[in-house]
Amino acid sequence: MDEGDFEAYEKEIQALEEEIRLLTEKYEDMRQESAFFSERDLRQCIKSLQEETEGETKGHESLSELKAQLESLETDLAFLMELTGFHFTSHSKKTVEKTQNRTVQKHRLSGKCHSIPFQVEFQLLEMQKDEKVSAVVSDLSIVMESREDSNVSKFVSRSEECGDIITFFRSLSTYAEWYEHRRHTFLHFKTKYPDIVTLPEGLLGDFIILRNPKVPGFELVMVWKIHLDEEGTTTPVLDLLPKVPEQVLEQSTRSVGSIPGSFRSALRLLGIEAALESLIRALGSAH
């Protein structure tokens, strides 16, 4: 091997050594950098985990608070439902228009007030001026099962024309309460005096028939109407209609004719339940 070849190999070896040295330095730099980032990432992970844990704790606290608020609202709602008789089964709303100071929404409510089902649809316009907010109801539409009653139908029509949804709900509550009271009263006396009390139209009817099995052909029809006028005022109207055999009527016209008046007097003095109780007992004791 001549001197030229030796120098060439030596340069090649030196170049390889230099390359190895550079690669070694680069490797060390990369290893140190990798170790540095791993430590930093680890610390970041720990920090993130701590923040997440704290956030979950706060979230649980917020969830507990929300649950307590929800339970409180449900208790209040149950009280109001018991007080007013309203049980809402569905509610939907649709925003028709929304600006900075004006919002128009369409609402639909369904439910029952005691045993009377209803459905209400209306448009609500809310306008804000300074710090004051005003609301106007329009396009009121009401569907009620009791609209078969002409008085109720007139009241509903008037409410729709005036858009007076507050008066509608207030009056419906009172009307339905009387409706329910009548039903419970009929059930009570039918259960207590099954041989005397008859309900031809069931518990939802507006009259009962009283008969004494020992006195065939003689019966009393107690009619209990619930009048609801156009203004939303509810008034119970009760009357007693005697039905007697023709031969008995000929002999006792005066005494039979006095029965309705006596019953109305008893209503004023005793109230509905006590007057009806007294009437049934008197009828049951007849021979």
Long-range contacts (C-beta under 8 A, 24 or more apart in sequence): 84-113, 84-173, 85-113, 85-114, 85-173, 85-176, 85-177, 85-180, 86-111, 86-112, 86-113, 86-169, 86-173, 87-111, 87-112, 87-113, 96-123, 101-127, 101-128, 101-129, 102-126, 102-127, 102-128, 106-139, 113-172, 113-173, 113-176, 114-176, 114-177, 114-179, 114-180, 115-176, 115-179, 115-180, 115-183, 115-204, 116-144, 116-145, 116-146, 116-172, 116-175, 116-176, 116-179, 117-144, 117-145, 118-142, 118-143, 118-144, 118-145, 118-172, 119-143, 120-165, 120-168, 122-163, 122-165, 136-163, 137-163, 137-164, 137-165, 138-163, 139-163, 140-164, 140-165, 140-168, 142-168, 144-172, 146-175, 146-179, 149-228, 151-227, 151-228, 151-229, 152-228, 154-229, 154-230, 155-228, 155-229, 155-230, 155-231, 155-232, 158-230, 159-232, 167-232, 168-232, 170-232, 171-228, 171-232, 171-233, 171-234, 174-234, 175-226, 175-228, 175-234, 178-226, 178-234, 178-236, 179-226, 182-206, 182-224, 182-226, 182-236, 185-272, 185-273, 185-276, 188-273, 189-276, 189-277, 189-280, 193-280, 193-284, 196-280, 196-283, 196-284, 197-280, 210-279, 210-280, 210-283, 211-283, 212-283, 212-284, 212-286, 214-286, 214-287, 215-286, 215-287, 217-244, 217-245, 217-248, 218-242, 218-243, 218-244, 218-245, 218-248, 218-286, 219-243, 220-259, 220-279, 220-283, 222-263, 222-276, 222-279, 224-272, 236-272, 238-263, 238-264, 238-267, 238-272, 239-263, 239-264, 240-264, 240-279
